[in-house]
């Protein structure tokens, strides 16, 4: 206060804008410190969880939809997931853009991305997988890291673990395949007896049953 009192009027006029600027910057920083956490909280509010322990562990995940007991239970930061059914996507942690509909569908999908599992325990063991579609009772049940597979039908691609780029349409189609890749099977039990083969095409009921 004394320094300002002894300062010539011209000097005082020059320092006032500086003091105002410093005070404004300090106020801006304080406001930003309050707004940033609030903005983050708002971003993580787009959640729907219906059911006992549904989405129980969510921390930073956003835009998730979980309906059913323990659906999306382990999810922490995964986003844009839809889980409908008891324990659907139960083990999902950071996986995003997945759809799981059915009892324990995509149960183990920890880091899975862009997968669709519809049916009782469809894609049950799916973990670090990308771009798979499984529709039917236990379709692609054992798949762990296989990518870009399509299974339409009960137990289609049932034992597939790491095989990729396979298409199985029909009950038990390619059911015993484990690591085979780029196979195409259409029909009930089509190529059902094949275990590790790749680049095969099978049309018709029980063709390649073995």
Secondary structure, DSSP 8 states (H G I E B T S, - for coil): -HHHHHS-HHHHHHHHHHHHHHHHHHHHHHHHHHHHHHHHHHHTT-EEEESTTTTTT-SS--SEEEESTTTTTT-SS--S-EEESTTTTTT-SS-BS-EEESTTTTTT-SS-BS-EEESTTTTTT--S-BS-EEESTTTTTT-SS--S-EEESTTTTTT-SS--S-EEESTTTTTT-SS--S-EEESTTTTTT-SS--S-EEESTTTT--
